[in-house]
Amino acid sequence: MAYPPGYAIMISADPMLVPYLGESETHVAEHLLSELLETHAAPVIRSAVMYRLGATQPGDVDDVCGEALLAVLRRIQKARDTGTEIADFRSYVAVVAYHACDAHVRSRQPERFRLRNRVRYLVTHDPRFTFTFEDDRRLMCAPSGVPSPRRPRSDVDELAARVLAVLPAGPMDIEELVTRMLDWQPVAVEVNERAEPDERDVAADPGERVDDRLVRRREVEQLWEEVQQLPVRQRVALLLNLRAPSGEEVASMIPLLGIASTSELAGLLEIDEEQFATMWLRLPLDDLTIAAHLGITRQQVINLRKSARERLMRRLKGAA
């Protein structure tokens, strides 16, 4: 018996997708795909992008909507071709739209993107704040009334003071909060000076840097499994200095992509959560700081990171 395209996933796929996934006639499938995109995906994408970017970057909304819609198109076509499932289409579309917004803000406004990641982590982990999610993804936060601890001020306390200075008594959306922080006082986000790479490190690592691959979501799940198998000191050397090809910090994207929570990251690195919260605000750490944490030399940190990359490359080639 010949089964139609997508048959294997029609039982678990979103009912909205079933007609397209199961249609064997190409011209009919194309019509159904167009309807899915125009009627169902496009409005969700525009709503999400307008919420995330409309107030701050209205001129870029159409471009980001187009990028997100193209990503959804490719994913639906892949689902039909390979039999992979999308259990909740509207939720998936919303996630794609938010990720497109994040990528846009990261490229156009790196200071805002970095600050928002730090504030998001702070208000969801620090007892001085309460938080709720509206519409599943919209983060609202407010002061909890818990006083700051009596201790020397840390990076966490400095950021908390900045947040509390602009945060009203009632709940505020995190996007508006970050906008107020940037408008109220330009935030000098600490960016560690990038140490010059060791020549032996570069020479022994030809081709694509394996930690750069963490930025690409398609490969990240397989790579993350391998990262967890690294010796702990290699994990620390790799992840605390993790950067995109452009040099910007990307470790904070790991929780946002749903790969691992900040608590799971702290556990993976065998670092106390409170200590990790302080480190989180300063990522990426330079090699001297990582060396001091591990009690070794800077060159040993470089060697550990090189060994981690080489091991990951071997494992990924073996799995290919």
Secondary structure as the mmCIF struct_conf table of DSSP 4:
data_model
#
loop_
_struct_conf.conf_type_id
_struct_conf.id
_struct_conf.beg_label_comp_id
_struct_conf.beg_label_asym_id
_struct_conf.beg_label_seq_id
_struct_conf.end_label_comp_id
_struct_conf.end_label_asym_id
_struct_conf.end_label_seq_id
HELX_LH_PP_P HELX_LH_PP_P1 ALA A 2 PRO A 4
TURN_TY1_P TURN_TY1_P1 PRO A 5 GLY A 6
HELX_RH_3T_P HELX_RH_3T_P1 TYR A 7 ILE A 9
TURN_TY1_P TURN_TY1_P2 MET A 10 SER A 12
BEND BEND1 ALA A 13 ALA A 13
TURN_TY1_P TURN_TY1_P3 PRO A 15 LEU A 17
HELX_RH_AL_P HELX_RH_AL_P1 VAL A 18 GLY A 22
HELX_RH_AL_P HELX_RH_AL_P2 THR A 26 GLU A 35
HELX_RH_PI_P HELX_RH_PI_P1 LEU A 36 ALA A 41
HELX_RH_AL_P HELX_RH_AL_P3 ALA A 42 LEU A 53
TURN_TY1_P TURN_TY1_P4 GLY A 54 THR A 56
HELX_RH_3T_P HELX_RH_3T_P2 PRO A 58 ASP A 60
HELX_RH_AL_P HELX_RH_AL_P4 VAL A 61 THR A 82
BEND BEND2 ALA A 87 ALA A 87
HELX_RH_AL_P HELX_RH_AL_P5 PHE A 89 ARG A 108
HELX_RH_AL_P HELX_RH_AL_P6 PRO A 110 HIS A 125
TURN_TY1_P TURN_TY1_P5 PRO A 127 ARG A 128
STRN STRN1 PHE A 129 GLU A 134
TURN_TY1_P TURN_TY1_P6 ASP A 135 ARG A 137
STRN STRN2 ARG A 138 PRO A 143
HELX_LH_PP_P HELX_LH_PP_P2 VAL A 146 PRO A 149
BEND BEND3 ARG A 150 ARG A 151
HELX_RH_AL_P HELX_RH_AL_P7 ASP A 155 VAL A 166
BEND BEND4 ALA A 169 GLY A 170
STRN STRN3 MET A 172 ASP A 173
HELX_RH_AL_P HELX_RH_AL_P8 ILE A 174 TRP A 184
BEND BEND5 GLN A 185 GLN A 185
HELX_LH_PP_P HELX_LH_PP_P3 ASN A 192 ASP A 198
HELX_RH_AL_P HELX_RH_AL_P9 GLU A 199 ALA A 203
TURN_TY1_P TURN_TY1_P7 ALA A 204 ALA A 204
BEND BEND6 ASP A 205 ASP A 205
BEND BEND7 GLY A 207 GLU A 208
HELX_RH_3T_P HELX_RH_3T_P3 VAL A 210 VAL A 215
HELX_RH_AL_P HELX_RH_AL_P10 ARG A 217 VAL A 227
TURN_TY1_P TURN_TY1_P8 GLN A 228 GLN A 229
BEND BEND8 LEU A 230 LEU A 230
HELX_RH_AL_P HELX_RH_AL_P11 VAL A 232 LEU A 239
TURN_TY1_P TURN_TY1_P9 LEU A 240 ASN A 241
STRN STRN4 ARG A 243 ARG A 243
TURN_TY1_P TURN_TY1_P10 PRO A 245 SER A 246
BEND BEND9 GLY A 247 GLY A 247
STRN STRN5 GLU A 249 GLU A 249
TURN_TY1_P TURN_TY1_P11 ALA A 251 SER A 252
HELX_RH_AL_P HELX_RH_AL_P12 MET A 253 LEU A 256
TURN_TY1_P TURN_TY1_P12 LEU A 257 GLY A 258
BEND BEND10 ILE A 259 ILE A 259
HELX_RH_AL_P HELX_RH_AL_P13 THR A 262 LEU A 268
TURN_TY1_P TURN_TY1_P13 LEU A 269 GLU A 270
HELX_RH_AL_P HELX_RH_AL_P14 GLU A 273 TRP A 280
TURN_TY1_P TURN_TY1_P14 LEU A 281 ARG A 282
HELX_LH_PP_P HELX_LH_PP_P4 LEU A 283 LEU A 283
BEND BEND11 PRO A 284 PRO A 284
HELX_LH_PP_P HELX_LH_PP_P5 LEU A 285 ASP A 286
HELX_RH_AL_P HELX_RH_AL_P15 ASP A 287 LEU A 294
TURN_TY1_P TURN_TY1_P15 GLY A 295 GLY A 295
BEND BEND12 ILE A 296 ILE A 296
HELX_RH_AL_P HELX_RH_AL_P16 ARG A 298 ALA A 319
#
